[in-house]
Amino acid sequence: MAGSDRPFTRSLVKLGTRLLLGRNLAHVQDWFPGLSIDERRMLHYRRQPVATLRDIGILIDGQREWVHIVGSGPSVAGADLSRLAPASAILLNGAIHLACGPVAAPLAVAVEDERFVYRHFDLMRDKIAAGQACLFSVAVLRAICEHDRGWLSDKGVILVNDIRKPYGLPRRTLAQIRALDFVRLDPSGDCGFSLQPGRGVFQGGSVVVSALQFAVALRPEKVGFAGIDIRNATEPRFYEERGRAAFSGIAGAEARILGHVALARDVAGEQGISFVNFSPVSALADIGIAFDDRLVR
C-alpha cells in the first residue's frame, strides 16, 4: 500500500460520516473505525492499547536558539541541511527522507494527512527511529494503526488535535473558539494560532501551520523555514522524479497558509521570536519573511 493514495474504503467512510452525522460530526471519520483515546491519554486501536500520548515537554531541552521547520519543497535540493544544529529540525511529511542523513537527529517529525501514510508508510518505518518525537493527527494515527498497530509503541507520540474539529467533540463554532483562553484569531476569524498546542492547534492548509505552533511554543530565539516553498507545490518534491510527483493541494491553499503564518509571525514577534526563510523561491517572502542564504550549498 506504500504507493497508494487514500483507499476507496476510506473515501466511503468520509462520505458516510458526512451524510449520516452531518457537518458538525463529519470529522468522526478521522478515528472511525477502531481508534480511541481514553482519559489517561492512552491510544487504543480496536480496543487494544497502542501507546500513551506524550506531552510537548518531551521537545523541551533548555533554551534554544533555533527551531527549524523543514518541508519537502524542491528548494531543499539546493540547501545544505547538515549545517542545522542537532535536534533542531521538525521534518514535515516527505522531509522525513532527510532523517538519518543530512538531518541526522530530528527534533520531531510531523504528519497530519492520512494520505501520506498510505503512500509512504514504508518510508516512515525505515526513517523514524525508536524514541523519535512524532507530531501526528488523529487520522494519521488511525492510518498507521491500520498498517501496523505495534509500530507506535516505541515512539514519542504527540497529538496534533484540530481546535476547530477536535477529537471526540463536535465541530466548534467561531464563538466557542473565541472563548478559548489559549487562542489568537485574526480579525476575520479565518486564521488562528494556539498558544498551547498541546491542547489543540489550528490547521491551515499545510502541516507547516500546525508544526509552527509547536515550534513557537518551544520559545526559541528564531524559527527557520527550509523547503517551505508553497508557490511551486505542483513541481516534484526534492525526492521525487519529474513527471511522477504526487498530488499536492498546497498551491491552492497558498492564501490560507500565508494568512496563518502571518498571524503566527505577529504572535511570535510579541514573544521576541523572529522568523527566517531559507528558501529562495518561497511565498513566505510575500508576508515579509525574507530569504537568508546561509544554507545555500
Disulfide bonds with the S-S distance in Angstrom:
none
